[in-house]
């Protein structure tokens, strides 16, 4: 007669107080090894540092430390070479590695978990992982920013319409528009760098939630692993995922900016705009319309913003109702983090590559600045410089524009006599003011679109990014 599952002694490493085995359905529902296995190198790194500290505190002998370090290295090699057999019944990356270590080296391996819990162990693994991802994403942001600087330098002096409300507003330099994204992604980099500071704090030593009575040296582990300091409260540490939420929030902002850029590229590559040509290798065709060239890459980047926003919402919702300290709900933190990392990293990499192959239709863009009364504000500024109050100047220009609309012409089509009907202070120098180039180069305020200011901005960016060194 077969022994029922409920009467089978638990074989879990944590199963000492359990009389029966875990139900197969529970094992399938609770396992995380299918996705947290990507943390294996960080788990092993943390275990080596922990073992080194235990030996220094007299909790391991030097011989035991040696076999533990060698055993962990062998496990890491087997995982690297895809020879390691992950077991779902061992639940997670920690138990898979610990069981393999015990099987390989015996009792010494069973000592490794002294003075730690899976609660602070996973917090360590995740912090180590995210610290590296911060560095990777900052490097990808740098690549993207260099692409914008390259475009700004390449198209220096070329003009395009600037938009508000998606309506033509004022002429600007193409380079100025590109440098707007340089600044935008620069803030993203600053946020990631700042987030990294709060990630780089050692959680190991909090144990389950109250610390440990065993003689440990948390500061030693922090130094071994390159952390700036140790966490200050064990209860906060075991249940904290602020750092993960902040990191995914930073990823969300990056993806949001990528989505805004993608929207412009989709619009600009349409026949209605025809401002840019996206290289064929970043586009696809239609399965039914042979003439089509679809901007699939920016469309997909724009679409993938939903994934990253969703990851952020998932983490926020996960944490909002959790009491202190650790709760099993926190197992659900890793998949949103991993997906945000993968999505943002892939999007940044392909965007930088695509920008490096982007072509602007400068003639089309300049032609677009010649309609839509884009220098109307310059006429208002001209009047202000001639002592006309701005609100009065605004009304004067508005009436001039209305007259031009009625006649079907632009402000630059008016004669001096015709334009002076709206204000006697207007003189012959107005036509230089109303020209697109005159408008652009008049915007000399700090951060403005004048060629002088944009040249300064691009030169400073080239120096900052090490371009041309």
Phi, psi and omega in degrees: 000129182291145176280132181291156183300322183293341180259005180270130180299136179296137178255010179291151175296337179258011194267020184300325183267002182260132180274332184244162179281156176290139177298144180301324180294324178291318178300318180293323184284328188260350183294148175231000184297337180296337178235331182278001176298339180292350179269008190302318183293327179285324177297317179290319177301314180295322181293322178296318179293320179297316179297319179299319178293319179298321179294319179295331180268004177085009180271348173226148172278165179296326179292318178297319178301317182298313182290328177294313180298314180296320180295318178296320179297320179294320178296317180298318178298318181293326176288317177305319184269009177059036176257352184278138180259105177283139182241123182294333180291344175270005167074297192221180183294326182296310184290326177297315181288317181297316180296318179297322180293315179298316179299327185277321188239355175083213189305328180301323179295329180287345179276344188299329186277003177302134173070019174214163179232161172298338180296311179277340179291315179290326176298322177295310182304315183292322178293318178298317179298311184291330176300315178294320181294326174301314180296318180295315182292323176298321178295320178294322176297322177297319178298317180295318180294323177297325178297320178293319178296320178299318177294320180298318178292318183296323185251024180304130178093346181275141186254160177206164174286137167266149187238145160230143184056024184061024174247143179302130187241293180215150178287142178221169173279142172306319180299323179296319179296318179295322180289339173298319178288327174303315179293318182300310180286340173294320176295324177299318180295319178298320180295317179296317180297321180289321177300321181302327180299321181277339173287324190277053178231128187286123176268340185298134184115345174287338184057221184293316178182349185242008186085196182220152175269355178283153183285098180241164179231091183296322181297326177295316179296319179301317179294318180298325184262001176079025176275150182285327181196182179250156178293154190262344185221121187294326180292316177298319185298313188290335181250007185275130169227022176307318185297324179288319178297316180297317179299312181292330173298318176297319178298321179298318179295319178299312182294327176299315179293321175298324180292319178297316177298317180298320178300318179293319179295322177297314178296311186294334181273355178287159179296331180295326177263304183055040179274329184226156170243118175273132183305144182307324185290352177250014181232168176227170179256178178265146179286346183233333183252103189293343182277350190283144169228104189263136180279064189296325183295307176297328177296317180292320177299316177300317180292324182289349175301329178297326179294316184288317175302319178298322178297319178296314179297324179298314181293317180298315180294322178302318188273340195297333184245014185273126172284163172292143006246263180282139172226150185297341175310328186294347173300334183279006182279334192282318182299316175299321179296312181299317182294321178297317178300310183297317184291312182293318181297314180294321181293317178296317183298313183284331176295316179300318179295318181293319178298326179294345180245013185279140177239130176265138174272085190294326179294316179298319182292321178292319178301325181291343178277351187268359177231159178094013175057044188288347178254020180299320179297328178294324176295319178297316179297321177302315180295321178299319179294342176257029171070023174267126178305143188302317182297325176291319178298320179301316179293321179298313181293322178300320179291324177296317179296316179300321179295319180295320178299317180297324182272347181075039180223175177258166178301324182288349178276346182285148172280167178300318180297321181292320183283333179290344177297337181271337175195128182288349181281350182286135181232185188296338180289355182296332186288330173291324179294321184279354178285153181299314181295320178298320179297310182301310187282355174277345185274069188266001177299154180305127183087002182279178187266002177303144182306321179302313183290320181292321176300318177298316181295317181292318179298318179295321179293319178300319178294317181297321185268001178070031180271128178087003179289000000 
